[in-house]
Amino acid sequence: VSQGKTADVLNRFSGGILFEKQISRQRLSAGFNWTYNRYERFHEINNNLLSANGNWHWLLGNRLEGNIGANYRESLLPFIFQPGTKAIRSERSEFINAAWRFHPSWSLNGEYTRYDLGVNSDFNVNADTTQPTPTNTNRFKFLSRSENRFELGLDYLTARQNKVGILFRDTVGEFTNPTVAQDNLVRINSFNQAEVMAKTVWNVTEKSQLELMGGWVNRSNSTGFSGRDFDGFNGRLIYHWQPTEKLGLTLNGWRLTSVMQQLTGSFSLNTGGSIVPSWNITPKIRLEGDFSYEDRQFDRFSIQNQSNLALGRNNTFRNATVRLVYTPQPGLLLSTSIYHSDLHATADNPNSRPGSFNANGVTANLQYIYGKR
């Protein structure tokens, strides 16, 4: 890495099982997937990805329905904290939600989600060997946390199947291993985020649809540093347009507070947009694109609270991907894509660009699903 040799070839093999079953009006689904990732140059960070999920879509009478389920995912930690360090994160969530159609035009819905994140980094990459070297400390244990999310919403459905509503959401985050700073003081990075959102799904024409969610977000933390709090507007706008049977276009725009890679209590204010075109060249060949731009501001990121994280104060992220998909028969999929992504980070020191990168790549994928859904 010190010599600038950062290109590599990744070989990925994935296999799994999907299950769906209809019992009367109840619908059960589950899935398990295992993926082996092998790098030809940086083979010391080879890893296995595991994921599993289960869901019960239940119905009671003609007006009450919902879901009960759980998800688990185990994967490699992104290299935003310590490039070249092999660390595995495990994410687990359980949820229950319900929607009550108490009137033909009105629906009341609610949801509870429990989210847990754990990080295991008891091994580091040793440049003198081809295998990870065990260590006695879990250097990223301070990222482990749990969240409890509560949602309550009210929706109105018009005669043209348009929907407008309001959503209340509260998220309570608690870190199980608080950060100990250089001054030996414990930094408790727990937080509480309350949101009030208006939402709408509007069929503008027979070929276009508009989705909008926006409202007020209040985020406070338990450190006592008001500079890390946020009180302001968040919103997302999505426009779908299908001018012909073969052509499609999706436009996105957003202004959101978001945590970094679902890893920490610190957050950035992200403003950006994306264009996602698609073209069904033939019934079996599809061309897709994804072009996005995002500005990430870490103005409220305090180095006093999480000194382990070295990130730029303002980041600009750009991505461009073109993908060709071929489905010669049901269940068989071949695809190839090319992409470019870059991140430009600036810090208080104009000569420092922590975390900046420029990446280009090509992928090829072969997938086969046996059975019918």
DAGIDA-V25868 format. One record per residue. N is the residue number from 0. PHI is phi in whole degrees, 0 to 359 (NA if undefined). OMEGA is omega as a letter, one per 40 degrees, with the letter a starting at -180 (999 if undefined). Layout:
((N,PHI,OMEGA) (N,PHI,OMEGA))
This chain:
((0,NA,a) (1,296,i) (2,267,i) (3,81,a) (4,270,a) (5,255,i) (6,285,a) (7,201,i) (8,241,a) (9,253,i) (10,256,a) (11,235,i) (12,242,a) (13,226,i) (14,211,a) (15,189,a) (16,228,i) (17,245,a) (18,226,i) (19,220,a) (20,212,i) (21,258,i) (22,241,a) (23,57,i) (24,262,a) (25,271,a) (26,235,a) (27,249,i) (28,213,i) (29,203,i) (30,203,i) (31,221,a) (32,219,i) (33,234,a) (34,229,i) (35,253,i) (36,249,a) (37,235,i) (38,263,a) (39,285,i) (40,257,a) (41,268,a) (42,290,i) (43,289,i) (44,253,i) (45,306,a) (46,205,i) (47,251,i) (48,249,i) (49,240,i) (50,212,i) (51,210,i) (52,207,i) (53,211,a) (54,211,i) (55,242,i) (56,270,a) (57,256,i) (58,226,i) (59,227,a) (60,71,a) (61,256,a) (62,233,a) (63,234,i) (64,207,a) (65,180,a) (66,223,i) (67,229,a) (68,195,a) (69,209,i) (70,224,i) (71,221,a) (72,213,i) (73,233,a) (74,206,i) (75,286,i) (76,290,i) (77,301,a) (78,274,a) (79,275,a) (80,256,a) (81,213,a) (82,305,i) (83,87,i) (84,268,i) (85,274,i) (86,224,a) (87,250,i) (88,254,i) (89,236,a) (90,241,a) (91,226,i) (92,218,i) (93,233,a) (94,213,i) (95,214,i) (96,219,a) (97,207,i) (98,228,a) (99,246,i) (100,272,a) (101,283,i) (102,209,a) (103,307,a) (104,248,a) (105,232,i) (106,220,i) (107,250,a) (108,224,i) (109,210,a) (110,206,i) (111,232,i) (112,228,i) (113,249,a) (114,237,i) (115,231,i) (116,237,i) (117,234,a) (118,231,i) (119,242,i) (120,229,a) (121,278,i) (122,210,a) (123,235,i) (124,281,i) (125,256,a) (126,296,a) (127,267,a) (128,229,i) (129,256,a) (130,232,i) (131,299,a) (132,257,i) (133,297,i) (134,234,a) (135,266,a) (136,232,i) (137,262,a) (138,293,a) (139,250,a) (140,296,a) (141,293,i) (142,280,a) (143,297,a) (144,202,i) (145,226,i) (146,225,i) (147,241,a) (148,243,a) (149,238,i) (150,226,i) (151,215,a) (152,219,i) (153,227,a) (154,238,i) (155,241,a) (156,251,a) (157,275,a) (158,294,i) (159,268,i) (160,67,i) (161,276,a) (162,229,i) (163,228,a) (164,191,i) (165,225,a) (166,229,i) (167,247,a) (168,223,i) (169,226,a) (170,237,i) (171,246,a) (172,251,a) (173,227,i) (174,268,a) (175,277,i) (176,228,a) (177,300,i) (178,286,i) (179,252,a) (180,281,a) (181,295,i) (182,274,i) (183,68,i) (184,269,a) (185,281,i) (186,257,i) (187,270,a) (188,263,i) (189,294,a) (190,211,i) (191,222,a) (192,234,i) (193,247,a) (194,225,i) (195,233,a) (196,237,i) (197,265,a) (198,221,i) (199,209,i) (200,234,a) (201,237,i) (202,277,a) (203,297,i) (204,222,i) (205,293,a) (206,246,a) (207,217,a) (208,218,a) (209,241,i) (210,242,a) (211,221,i) (212,222,a) (213,201,i) (214,173,a) (215,256,i) (216,235,i) (217,236,a) (218,237,i) (219,230,a) (220,236,a) (221,269,a) (222,282,a) (223,89,i) (224,268,a) (225,295,i) (226,296,i) (227,264,i) (228,276,i) (229,217,i) (230,214,a) (231,184,a) (232,271,i) (233,234,i) (234,194,i) (235,218,i) (236,236,i) (237,231,i) (238,237,i) (239,256,i) (240,224,i) (241,238,a) (242,296,i) (243,223,i) (244,294,a) (245,260,a) (246,250,i) (247,216,a) (248,211,i) (249,235,i) (250,247,i) (251,234,i) (252,216,a) (253,207,i) (254,218,a) (255,223,i) (256,272,a) (257,216,i) (258,279,a) (259,278,i) (260,53,a) (261,56,a) (262,243,a) (263,217,i) (264,280,i) (265,290,a) (266,220,i) (267,234,i) (268,262,a) (269,255,i) (270,234,a) (271,190,i) (272,202,i) (273,211,i) (274,235,a) (275,234,i) (276,270,i) (277,211,a) (278,217,i) (279,276,a) (280,298,i) (281,222,i) (282,301,a) (283,246,a) (284,237,a) (285,225,i) (286,248,a) (287,233,i) (288,222,i) (289,210,a) (290,234,a) (291,221,i) (292,218,a) (293,214,i) (294,253,a) (295,244,a) (296,251,i) (297,255,a) (298,300,a) (299,264,i) (300,281,a) (301,253,i) (302,293,i) (303,290,a) (304,263,a) (305,220,a) (306,291,i) (307,287,a) (308,258,i) (309,255,a) (310,230,i) (311,290,a) (312,285,i) (313,229,a) (314,238,i) (315,239,a) (316,244,i) (317,231,a) (318,215,i) (319,220,a) (320,225,i) (321,235,a) (322,227,i) (323,246,a) (324,241,i) (325,233,i) (326,241,a) (327,295,i) (328,204,a) (329,303,i) (330,94,a) (331,250,a) (332,224,i) (333,237,a) (334,211,i) (335,217,a) (336,212,i) (337,236,a) (338,213,i) (339,223,i) (340,217,i) (341,211,i) (342,231,i) (343,249,a) (344,247,i) (345,236,a) (346,235,i) (347,299,i) (348,274,a) (349,297,i) (350,271,a) (351,254,i) (352,230,a) (353,295,i) (354,87,a) (355,294,i) (356,204,i) (357,221,a) (358,228,i) (359,227,a) (360,201,i) (361,228,i) (362,232,i) (363,227,a) (364,222,i) (365,235,a) (366,224,i) (367,226,i) (368,243,i) (369,266,i) (370,107,a) (371,242,i) (372,262,999))
